[in-house]
Amino acid sequence: MISVTIIGSGNVAQHLVSAFAKSDLVEIVQVFSRQKVTSIPAIEPSKIVSEYTDLKLVDLFIIAVSDDAIAAVSSQIPFANMLVAHTSGGVAMGVLDSKHRKAVFYPLQTFTKNKPIVFSEIPICLETQHQSDYQILETVAISISQKVFSINSEQRKALHVSAVFVNNFVNHLYQIGNEICIENNIDFEILKPLILETSKKIETLSPKQAQTGPAKRNDNTTIESHLAFLNNENQKEIYKILTQSIQENGKKL
Ligand SMILES: NC(=O)c1ccc[n+]([C@@H]2O[C@H](COP(=O)([O-])OP(=O)(O)OC[C@H]3O[C@@H](n4cnc5c(N)ncnc54)[C@H](OP(=O)(O)O)[C@@H]3O)[C@@H](O)[C@H]2O)c1
Protein backbone atom coordinates (compact mmCIF):
# COMPACT_ATOMS: atom_id res chain seq x y z
CA MET A 1 0.00 0.00 0.00
CA ILE A 2 1.14 3.53 -0.75
CA SER A 3 0.58 5.81 2.23
CA VAL A 4 -0.86 9.24 1.44
CA THR A 5 -1.81 12.26 3.55
CA ILE A 6 -4.10 14.95 2.16
CA ILE A 7 -3.59 18.53 3.33
CA GLY A 8 -6.78 20.61 3.09
CA SER A 9 -10.45 19.80 3.59
CA GLY A 10 -12.08 21.72 0.76
CA ASN A 11 -13.68 20.63 -2.53
CA VAL A 12 -10.71 18.77 -4.03
CA ALA A 13 -9.45 17.32 -0.74
CA GLN A 14 -12.82 15.77 0.11
CA HIS A 15 -13.29 14.26 -3.35
CA LEU A 16 -9.76 12.82 -3.23
CA VAL A 17 -10.39 11.28 0.19
CA SER A 18 -13.61 9.64 -1.06
CA ALA A 19 -11.91 8.36 -4.23
CA PHE A 20 -8.86 6.91 -2.39
CA ALA A 21 -11.17 5.27 0.17
CA LYS A 22 -12.24 2.90 -2.64
CA SER A 23 -8.66 2.17 -3.79
CA ASP A 24 -6.85 -1.06 -2.85
CA LEU A 25 -3.44 0.49 -3.52
CA VAL A 26 -3.61 3.68 -1.48
CA GLU A 27 -4.10 4.17 2.24
CA ILE A 28 -5.11 7.61 3.47
CA VAL A 29 -3.12 7.98 6.69
CA GLN A 30 -4.27 11.47 7.71
CA VAL A 31 -6.16 14.53 6.51
CA PHE A 32 -4.89 17.90 7.70
CA SER A 33 -7.49 20.64 8.18
CA ARG A 34 -6.39 23.89 9.78
CA GLN A 35 -9.86 24.51 11.20
CA LYS A 36 -10.47 21.57 13.48
CA VAL A 37 -12.96 19.95 11.07
CA THR A 38 -14.35 16.90 12.88
CA SER A 39 -16.12 15.16 10.05
CA ILE A 40 -15.05 14.46 6.48
CA PRO A 41 -16.88 11.73 4.51
CA ALA A 42 -14.94 8.46 4.10
CA ILE A 43 -12.32 9.16 6.79
CA GLU A 44 -12.32 8.29 10.51
CA PRO A 45 -12.40 11.43 12.70
CA SER A 46 -9.25 10.22 14.52
CA LYS A 47 -7.29 10.62 11.27
CA ILE A 48 -8.16 14.32 10.91
CA VAL A 49 -5.43 16.55 12.37
CA SER A 50 -5.10 20.30 12.61
CA GLU A 51 -1.50 20.67 13.87
CA TYR A 52 1.43 20.19 11.49
CA THR A 53 3.37 18.59 14.34
CA ASP A 54 0.80 15.74 14.36
CA LEU A 55 1.59 14.74 10.77
CA LYS A 56 3.09 11.27 10.29
CA LEU A 57 5.67 10.19 7.72
CA VAL A 58 3.99 8.96 4.52
CA ASP A 59 5.00 8.11 0.95
CA LEU A 60 3.15 11.11 -0.49
CA PHE A 61 1.66 14.38 0.77
CA ILE A 62 -1.02 15.88 -1.48
CA ILE A 63 -1.58 19.59 -0.80
CA ALA A 64 -5.12 20.56 -1.86
CA VAL A 65 -5.34 24.10 -0.46
CA SER A 66 -6.00 27.51 -2.03
CA ASP A 67 -3.40 28.39 -4.67
CA ASP A 68 -1.91 31.26 -2.66
CA ALA A 69 -1.34 29.04 0.40
CA ILE A 70 0.45 26.15 -1.36
CA ALA A 71 4.02 27.47 -0.88
CA ALA A 72 3.57 28.29 2.83
CA VAL A 73 1.78 25.01 3.56
CA SER A 74 4.54 22.97 1.89
CA SER A 75 7.10 24.67 4.17
CA GLN A 76 5.06 23.67 7.24
CA ILE A 77 5.33 19.92 6.61
CA PRO A 78 7.69 18.99 9.45
CA PHE A 79 9.92 16.60 7.45
CA ALA A 80 12.45 16.97 4.65
CA ASN A 81 12.91 15.05 1.39
CA MET A 82 9.20 14.15 1.26
CA LEU A 83 7.32 13.58 -2.01
CA VAL A 84 4.91 16.55 -1.99
CA ALA A 85 2.38 17.27 -4.74
CA HIS A 86 -0.03 20.17 -5.10
CA THR A 87 -3.33 19.89 -7.01
CA SER A 88 -3.45 23.23 -8.81
CA GLY A 89 -3.74 23.88 -12.53
CA GLY A 90 -2.48 27.44 -12.24
CA VAL A 91 0.52 27.14 -9.92
CA ALA A 92 4.04 26.10 -10.98
CA MET A 93 5.58 23.05 -9.33
CA GLY A 94 8.52 25.25 -8.33
CA VAL A 95 6.58 27.09 -5.58
CA LEU A 96 6.78 23.99 -3.35
CA ASP A 97 9.44 24.17 -0.63
CA SER A 98 12.80 23.03 -1.97
CA LYS A 99 13.34 20.78 1.07
CA HIS A 100 10.87 18.39 -0.65
CA ARG A 101 10.75 16.24 -3.81
CA LYS A 102 8.27 18.37 -5.73
CA ALA A 103 5.34 17.11 -7.76
CA VAL A 104 1.93 18.04 -9.18
CA PHE A 105 -1.26 15.96 -9.03
CA TYR A 106 -3.77 18.07 -10.95
CA PRO A 107 -7.26 16.61 -11.47
CA LEU A 108 -8.73 18.48 -14.42
CA GLN A 109 -12.37 18.81 -13.43
CA THR A 110 -14.60 21.24 -11.61
CA PHE A 111 -15.22 20.02 -8.03
CA THR A 112 -17.82 21.04 -5.48
CA LYS A 113 -17.74 19.41 -2.05
CA ASN A 114 -21.19 17.80 -1.90
CA LYS A 115 -21.70 17.22 -5.63
CA PRO A 116 -20.84 13.53 -6.33
CA ILE A 117 -18.43 12.90 -9.20
CA VAL A 118 -17.15 9.79 -11.04
CA PHE A 119 -13.42 10.09 -10.33
CA SER A 120 -12.41 7.29 -12.70
CA GLU A 121 -13.26 9.53 -15.69
CA ILE A 122 -11.35 12.58 -14.49
CA PRO A 123 -8.05 13.29 -16.26
CA ILE A 124 -5.20 13.59 -13.75
CA CYS A 125 -2.15 15.58 -14.94
CA LEU A 126 1.10 14.56 -13.27
CA GLU A 127 4.53 16.15 -13.01
CA THR A 128 7.49 15.24 -10.82
CA GLN A 129 10.77 17.03 -10.20
CA HIS A 130 12.61 13.70 -10.16
CA GLN A 131 11.91 11.02 -12.77
CA SER A 132 12.33 8.37 -10.06
CA ASP A 133 9.20 9.70 -8.29
CA TYR A 134 6.97 9.56 -11.36
CA GLN A 135 6.06 5.90 -10.98
CA ILE A 136 4.74 6.24 -7.44
CA LEU A 137 2.64 9.27 -8.41
CA GLU A 138 1.36 7.43 -11.46
CA THR A 139 0.41 4.37 -9.38
CA VAL A 140 -1.54 6.60 -6.99
CA ALA A 141 -3.30 8.35 -9.89
CA ILE A 142 -4.13 5.12 -11.75
CA SER A 143 -5.69 3.75 -8.56
CA ILE A 144 -8.52 6.31 -8.90
CA SER A 145 -8.59 7.32 -12.58
CA GLN A 146 -8.31 5.68 -15.99
CA LYS A 147 -7.07 8.94 -17.54
CA VAL A 148 -3.58 9.81 -16.33
CA PHE A 149 -1.25 12.14 -18.27
CA SER A 150 2.31 13.41 -17.90
CA ILE A 151 2.05 17.20 -18.25
CA ASN A 152 4.83 19.69 -17.48
CA SER A 153 4.27 23.08 -15.79
CA GLU A 154 4.22 25.03 -19.08
CA GLN A 155 1.70 22.63 -20.63
CA ARG A 156 -0.38 22.74 -17.44
CA LYS A 157 -0.54 26.53 -17.68
CA ALA A 158 -1.77 26.21 -21.28
CA LEU A 159 -4.33 23.59 -20.22
CA HIS A 160 -5.54 25.83 -17.42
CA VAL A 161 -6.00 28.78 -19.80
CA SER A 162 -7.86 26.48 -22.25
CA ALA A 163 -10.03 25.27 -19.38
CA VAL A 164 -11.01 28.86 -18.56
CA PHE A 165 -12.21 29.29 -22.16
CA VAL A 166 -14.08 25.97 -22.46
CA ASN A 167 -15.53 25.94 -18.95
CA ASN A 168 -15.70 29.31 -17.18
CA PHE A 169 -16.30 31.47 -20.28
CA VAL A 170 -18.81 29.05 -21.81
CA ASN A 171 -20.70 28.97 -18.50
CA HIS A 172 -20.72 32.77 -18.44
CA LEU A 173 -22.28 32.70 -21.90
CA TYR A 174 -24.99 30.40 -20.51
CA GLN A 175 -25.61 33.07 -17.90
CA ILE A 176 -26.00 35.76 -20.57
CA GLY A 177 -28.39 33.49 -22.49
CA ASN A 178 -30.35 32.91 -19.29
CA GLU A 179 -30.60 36.68 -18.63
CA ILE A 180 -31.87 37.31 -22.17
CA CYS A 181 -34.48 34.57 -21.69
CA ILE A 182 -35.62 36.01 -18.35
CA GLU A 183 -35.91 39.53 -19.81
CA ASN A 184 -38.11 38.13 -22.58
CA ASN A 185 -40.25 35.81 -20.45
CA ILE A 186 -38.81 32.61 -21.93
CA ASP A 187 -38.03 29.45 -19.96
CA PHE A 188 -34.24 28.79 -20.18
CA GLU A 189 -35.20 25.08 -20.11
CA ILE A 190 -35.98 25.36 -23.86
CA LEU A 191 -32.26 25.95 -24.59
CA LYS A 192 -30.95 22.99 -22.58
CA PRO A 193 -31.19 20.32 -25.34
CA LEU A 194 -29.18 22.68 -27.60
CA ILE A 195 -26.52 23.14 -24.90
CA LEU A 196 -26.26 19.39 -24.37
CA GLU A 197 -26.14 18.55 -28.09
CA THR A 198 -23.40 21.18 -28.65
CA SER A 199 -21.20 19.67 -25.96
CA LYS A 200 -21.93 16.10 -27.13
CA LYS A 201 -20.76 16.97 -30.65
CA ILE A 202 -17.23 17.49 -29.34
CA GLU A 203 -16.96 13.71 -28.83
CA THR A 204 -16.94 13.14 -32.60
CA LEU A 205 -16.14 16.48 -34.29
CA SER A 206 -13.37 19.07 -33.87
CA PRO A 207 -14.62 22.41 -32.46
CA LYS A 208 -14.03 23.98 -35.87
CA GLN A 209 -16.08 21.29 -37.66
CA ALA A 210 -18.87 21.61 -35.10
CA GLN A 211 -19.22 25.41 -35.44
CA THR A 212 -22.55 26.63 -36.82
CA GLY A 213 -24.49 29.91 -36.59
CA PRO A 214 -24.78 33.30 -38.30
CA ALA A 215 -21.09 34.20 -37.82
CA LYS A 216 -19.92 30.93 -39.40
CA ARG A 217 -22.32 31.45 -42.34
CA ASN A 218 -21.49 35.16 -42.63
CA ASP A 219 -25.21 35.96 -42.38
CA ASN A 220 -24.61 39.67 -41.91
CA THR A 221 -28.28 40.74 -41.94
CA THR A 222 -29.01 38.39 -39.04
CA ILE A 223 -25.89 39.55 -37.17
CA GLU A 224 -26.95 43.21 -37.56
CA SER A 225 -30.46 42.44 -36.34
CA HIS A 226 -29.10 40.61 -33.29
CA LEU A 227 -26.86 43.56 -32.45
CA ALA A 228 -29.81 45.95 -32.82
CA PHE A 229 -31.88 43.70 -30.52
CA LEU A 230 -29.31 43.74 -27.71
CA ASN A 231 -29.57 46.77 -25.47
CA ASN A 232 -26.89 45.76 -22.99
CA GLU A 233 -23.55 47.23 -24.13
CA ASN A 234 -21.52 44.47 -22.48
CA GLN A 235 -23.54 41.77 -24.27
CA LYS A 236 -23.16 43.66 -27.56
CA GLU A 237 -19.36 43.80 -27.15
CA ILE A 238 -19.14 40.09 -26.35
CA TYR A 239 -21.36 39.28 -29.36
CA LYS A 240 -19.14 41.39 -31.66
CA ILE A 241 -15.83 39.94 -30.38
CA LEU A 242 -17.02 36.34 -30.67
CA THR A 243 -18.58 36.93 -34.10
CA GLN A 244 -15.32 38.44 -35.34
CA SER A 245 -13.29 35.58 -33.88
CA ILE A 246 -15.50 32.94 -35.57
CA GLN A 247 -15.31 34.81 -38.90
CA GLU A 248 -11.50 35.20 -38.69
CA ASN A 249 -11.23 31.50 -37.85
CA GLY A 250 -13.29 30.65 -40.93
CA LYS A 251 -10.72 32.42 -43.13
CA LYS A 252 -7.84 30.28 -41.78
CA LEU A 253 -6.94 27.25 -43.89
N1 LIG B 1 -12.35 23.17 -7.10
C1 LIG B 1 -11.93 22.82 -8.28
O1 LIG B 1 -12.75 22.68 -9.18
C2 LIG B 1 -10.47 22.51 -8.55
C3 LIG B 1 -10.14 21.71 -9.65
C4 LIG B 1 -8.81 21.34 -9.86
C5 LIG B 1 -7.82 21.83 -9.01
N2 LIG B 1 -8.16 22.65 -7.97
C6 LIG B 1 -7.09 23.12 -7.09
O2 LIG B 1 -7.16 22.42 -5.86
C7 LIG B 1 -6.76 23.28 -4.78
C8 LIG B 1 -7.88 23.35 -3.75
O3 LIG B 1 -9.03 23.88 -4.37
P1 LIG B 1 -10.47 23.70 -3.68
O4 LIG B 1 -11.48 24.08 -4.69
O5 LIG B 1 -10.54 22.39 -3.00
O6 LIG B 1 -10.39 24.86 -2.59
P2 LIG B 1 -11.38 25.11 -1.35
O7 LIG B 1 -12.59 24.26 -1.43
O8 LIG B 1 -11.52 26.59 -1.25
O9 LIG B 1 -10.51 24.58 -0.13
C9 LIG B 1 -9.31 25.19 0.18
C10 LIG B 1 -8.71 24.49 1.38
O10 LIG B 1 -7.46 25.15 1.63
C11 LIG B 1 -7.37 25.40 3.01
N3 LIG B 1 -6.46 26.52 3.22
C12 LIG B 1 -6.50 27.74 2.65
N4 LIG B 1 -5.47 28.50 3.09
C13 LIG B 1 -4.76 27.71 3.95
C14 LIG B 1 -3.62 27.91 4.75
N5 LIG B 1 -2.95 29.07 4.75
N6 LIG B 1 -3.18 26.89 5.51
C15 LIG B 1 -3.82 25.69 5.53
N7 LIG B 1 -4.94 25.43 4.79
C16 LIG B 1 -5.40 26.45 4.03
C17 LIG B 1 -8.80 25.72 3.40
O11 LIG B 1 -8.93 25.64 4.78
P3 LIG B 1 -10.16 26.39 5.52
O12 LIG B 1 -11.36 25.56 5.21
O13 LIG B 1 -9.72 26.36 6.93
O14 LIG B 1 -10.24 27.77 4.94
C18 LIG B 1 -9.53 24.61 2.66
O15 LIG B 1 -9.47 23.39 3.35
C19 LIG B 1 -6.40 24.61 -5.43
O16 LIG B 1 -5.01 24.64 -5.65
C20 LIG B 1 -7.16 24.60 -6.74
O17 LIG B 1 -6.50 25.39 -7.74
C21 LIG B 1 -9.45 22.99 -7.71
The ligand as an SDF file (V2000), in Angstrom:
LIG
                    3D

 48 52  0  0  0  0  0  0  0  0999 V2000
  -12.3480   23.1710   -7.0960 N   0  0  0  0  0  0  0  0  0  0  0  0
  -11.9320   22.8160   -8.2830 C   0  0  0  0  0  0  0  0  0  0  0  0
  -12.7460   22.6770   -9.1800 O   0  0  0  0  0  0  0  0  0  0  0  0
  -10.4680   22.5130   -8.5500 C   0  0  0  0  0  0  0  0  0  0  0  0
  -10.1410   21.7070   -9.6480 C   0  0  0  0  0  0  0  0  0  0  0  0
   -8.8120   21.3430   -9.8590 C   0  0  0  0  0  0  0  0  0  0  0  0
   -7.8230   21.8280   -9.0060 C   0  0  0  0  0  0  0  0  0  0  0  0
   -8.1610   22.6530   -7.9670 N   0  0  0  0  0  0  0  0  0  0  0  0
   -7.0910   23.1240   -7.0890 C   0  0  0  0  0  0  0  0  0  0  0  0
   -7.1590   22.4160   -5.8590 O   0  0  0  0  0  0  0  0  0  0  0  0
   -6.7560   23.2790   -4.7820 C   0  0  0  0  0  0  0  0  0  0  0  0
   -7.8750   23.3470   -3.7480 C   0  0  0  0  0  0  0  0  0  0  0  0
   -9.0280   23.8830   -4.3660 O   0  0  0  0  0  0  0  0  0  0  0  0
  -10.4660   23.7010   -3.6770 P   0  0  0  0  0  0  0  0  0  0  0  0
  -11.4760   24.0790   -4.6880 O   0  0  0  0  0  0  0  0  0  0  0  0
  -10.5380   22.3890   -2.9970 O   0  0  0  0  0  0  0  0  0  0  0  0
  -10.3950   24.8550   -2.5910 O   0  0  0  0  0  0  0  0  0  0  0  0
  -11.3760   25.1130   -1.3520 P   0  0  0  0  0  0  0  0  0  0  0  0
  -12.5900   24.2560   -1.4300 O   0  0  0  0  0  0  0  0  0  0  0  0
  -11.5180   26.5870   -1.2460 O   0  0  0  0  0  0  0  0  0  0  0  0
  -10.5100   24.5840   -0.1290 O   0  0  0  0  0  0  0  0  0  0  0  0
   -9.3130   25.1900    0.1770 C   0  0  0  0  0  0  0  0  0  0  0  0
   -8.7130   24.4930    1.3780 C   0  0  0  0  0  0  0  0  0  0  0  0
   -7.4630   25.1470    1.6260 O   0  0  0  0  0  0  0  0  0  0  0  0
   -7.3750   25.3980    3.0140 C   0  0  0  0  0  0  0  0  0  0  0  0
   -6.4560   26.5190    3.2190 N   0  0  0  0  0  0  0  0  0  0  0  0
   -6.5020   27.7420    2.6480 C   0  0  0  0  0  0  0  0  0  0  0  0
   -5.4670   28.5010    3.0920 N   0  0  0  0  0  0  0  0  0  0  0  0
   -4.7580   27.7090    3.9540 C   0  0  0  0  0  0  0  0  0  0  0  0
   -3.6160   27.9090    4.7500 C   0  0  0  0  0  0  0  0  0  0  0  0
   -2.9500   29.0690    4.7500 N   0  0  0  0  0  0  0  0  0  0  0  0
   -3.1800   26.8870    5.5110 N   0  0  0  0  0  0  0  0  0  0  0  0
   -3.8240   25.6880    5.5260 C   0  0  0  0  0  0  0  0  0  0  0  0
   -4.9410   25.4310    4.7930 N   0  0  0  0  0  0  0  0  0  0  0  0
   -5.3970   26.4490    4.0280 C   0  0  0  0  0  0  0  0  0  0  0  0
   -8.7980   25.7190    3.4030 C   0  0  0  0  0  0  0  0  0  0  0  0
   -8.9350   25.6390    4.7800 O   0  0  0  0  0  0  0  0  0  0  0  0
  -10.1570   26.3940    5.5220 P   0  0  0  0  0  0  0  0  0  0  0  0
  -11.3590   25.5580    5.2140 O   0  0  0  0  0  0  0  0  0  0  0  0
   -9.7240   26.3580    6.9290 O   0  0  0  0  0  0  0  0  0  0  0  0
  -10.2390   27.7720    4.9450 O   0  0  0  0  0  0  0  0  0  0  0  0
   -9.5340   24.6100    2.6600 C   0  0  0  0  0  0  0  0  0  0  0  0
   -9.4680   23.3930    3.3490 O   0  0  0  0  0  0  0  0  0  0  0  0
   -6.4030   24.6120   -5.4300 C   0  0  0  0  0  0  0  0  0  0  0  0
   -5.0120   24.6380   -5.6490 O   0  0  0  0  0  0  0  0  0  0  0  0
   -7.1620   24.6010   -6.7350 C   0  0  0  0  0  0  0  0  0  0  0  0
   -6.5030   25.3860   -7.7370 O   0  0  0  0  0  0  0  0  0  0  0  0
   -9.4540   22.9930   -7.7140 C   0  0  0  0  0  0  0  0  0  0  0  0
  1  2  1  0
  2  3  2  0
  2  4  1  0
  4  5  1  0
  4 48  2  0
  5  6  2  0
  6  7  1  0
  7  8  2  0
  8  9  1  0
  8 48  1  0
  9 10  1  0
  9 46  1  0
 10 11  1  0
 11 12  1  0
 11 44  1  0
 12 13  1  0
 13 14  1  0
 14 15  2  0
 14 16  1  0
 14 17  1  0
 17 18  1  0
 18 19  2  0
 18 20  1  0
 18 21  1  0
 21 22  1  0
 22 23  1  0
 23 24  1  0
 23 42  1  0
 24 25  1  0
 25 26  1  0
 25 36  1  0
 26 27  1  0
 26 35  1  0
 27 28  2  0
 28 29  1  0
 29 30  1  0
 29 35  2  0
 30 31  1  0
 30 32  2  0
 32 33  1  0
 33 34  2  0
 34 35  1  0
 36 37  1  0
 36 42  1  0
 37 38  1  0
 38 39  2  0
 38 40  1  0
 38 41  1  0
 42 43  1  0
 44 45  1  0
 44 46  1  0
 46 47  1  0
M  CHG  2   8   1  16  -1
M  END
$$$$
